[in-house]
Amino acid sequence: MKRFLFISGLAIGFVVGSRMGRGPYESLERNAREIVEDPEVQRKAAQARDTAGKAAQDAAETVKEKAPVVAETAKAKAADLADTAKDKASEAKGKASEKKAEKDAAKTEDELRESSEDTAAAGGDAEVGEDRPLSS
């Protein structure tokens, strides 16, 4: 739909332009040149260039002045964040070590319990009963 409208506008513009001839185009071009070459327009354009140049220069100076402060602030923040990260990593490492120690202790208890059960089953800690003598 958009393409159709664009092509229709282009065709209508071409037909109307070709019927009017070269006169309106030349008139438009002449008016544009007069405006561009007008001394008042030239003065305003130069004034706008000067104002834009001064604004750019002021902005550059402000950035130069503020850049060290901003950089120092960013550096301090980065150092603080690095310290915080180190502290959290140390805490996590400590917790992991505690959990590992607890696991190892539980594993050792289980191993001792199993070995004592094995020893008892092998006859090392057999019960003494009425039908068994104390010495063998």
C-alpha positions in Angstrom: 0.0 0.0 0.0 2.8 2.4 0.9 4.7 1.5 -2.2 1.6 2.2 -4.3 1.1 5.6 -2.7 4.8 6.5 -3.2 4.7 5.5 -6.9 1.4 7.3 -7.4 2.8 10.5 -5.9 5.9 10.2 -8.0 3.9 9.8 -11.2 1.6 12.7 -10.4 4.6 14.9 -9.6 6.2 14.0 -12.8 3.1 14.7 -14.9 2.4 18.0 -13.2 6.1 19.0 -13.4 6.4 18.2 -17.1 3.2 20.2 -17.9 4.4 23.3 -16.0 7.7 23.2 -17.8 11.1 24.4 -16.7 10.0 27.8 -15.5 9.0 26.9 -11.9 12.1 24.9 -11.3 14.3 27.8 -12.5 12.3 30.2 -10.3 12.8 28.0 -7.3 16.5 27.6 -7.9 16.9 31.5 -8.3 15.1 32.1 -5.0 17.3 29.6 -3.2 20.5 31.2 -4.5 19.2 34.7 -3.5 18.6 33.4 0.0 21.9 31.7 0.3 23.8 34.7 -1.0 21.9 37.3 1.1 24.4 39.2 3.3 22.0 38.9 6.3 21.8 35.2 5.9 25.5 34.9 5.6 26.0 37.0 8.8 23.5 34.8 10.7 25.2 31.6 9.4 28.6 32.9 10.6 27.2 33.9 13.9 25.6 30.4 14.3 29.0 28.8 13.4 30.8 30.9 16.0 28.2 30.1 18.7 28.5 26.4 18.0 32.3 26.5 18.0 32.3 28.3 21.4 29.7 25.9 22.8 31.9 23.0 21.7 35.0 24.5 23.1 33.3 25.2 26.5 32.0 21.6 26.6 35.5 20.3 25.8 37.0 22.4 28.7 34.3 21.2 31.1 35.1 17.6 30.2 38.8 18.2 30.6 38.2 19.6 34.1 35.8 16.9 35.2 37.5 13.9 33.7 40.1 13.4 36.5 37.4 13.7 39.2 35.2 11.2 37.4 38.1 8.8 36.8 39.2 9.0 40.5 35.6 8.3 41.6 35.4 5.3 39.2 38.7 4.0 40.4 37.6 4.2 44.1 34.3 2.4 43.3 36.1 -0.3 41.4 38.5 -0.8 44.4 35.5 -1.0 46.8 33.8 -3.5 44.6 36.9 -5.6 44.3 37.3 -5.7 48.1 33.7 -6.7 48.5 34.1 -9.5 46.0 37.3 -10.7 47.8 35.5 -10.7 51.1 32.5 -12.7 49.7 34.9 -15.1 48.0 36.7 -15.7 51.4 33.4 -16.2 53.1 32.3 -18.7 50.5 35.6 -20.5 50.8 35.4 -20.7 54.6 31.8 -22.1 54.4 32.9 -24.7 51.8 35.8 -25.7 54.1 33.5 -26.1 57.1 31.1 -28.2 55.0 33.9 -30.4 53.8 35.2 -30.8 57.3 31.7 -31.8 58.5 31.4 -34.3 55.6 34.9 -35.7 56.4 34.0 -36.1 60.1 30.7 -37.8 59.2 32.6 -40.1 56.8 35.2 -41.0 59.4 32.5 -41.8 61.9 30.8 -44.1 59.4 34.0 -45.8 58.5 34.8 -46.4 62.2 31.4 -47.8 62.8 31.7 -50.1 59.8 35.1 -51.3 60.8 34.0 -52.0 64.4 31.1 -54.0 63.1 33.4 -55.9 60.8 35.7 -56.6 63.7 32.8 -57.8 65.9 31.6 -60.1 63.1 35.1 -61.5 62.7 35.1 -62.7 66.3 37.4 -60.1 67.9 34.6 -58.8 70.1 32.5 -61.9 70.4 30.1 -62.1 73.3 31.0 -64.4 76.2 28.1 -66.6 77.0 27.4 -69.6 79.3 28.2 -72.1 76.6 31.5 -70.4 75.7 34.5 -70.4 78.0 36.4 -67.2 78.8 39.7 -68.5 77.5 40.1 -70.4 74.4 
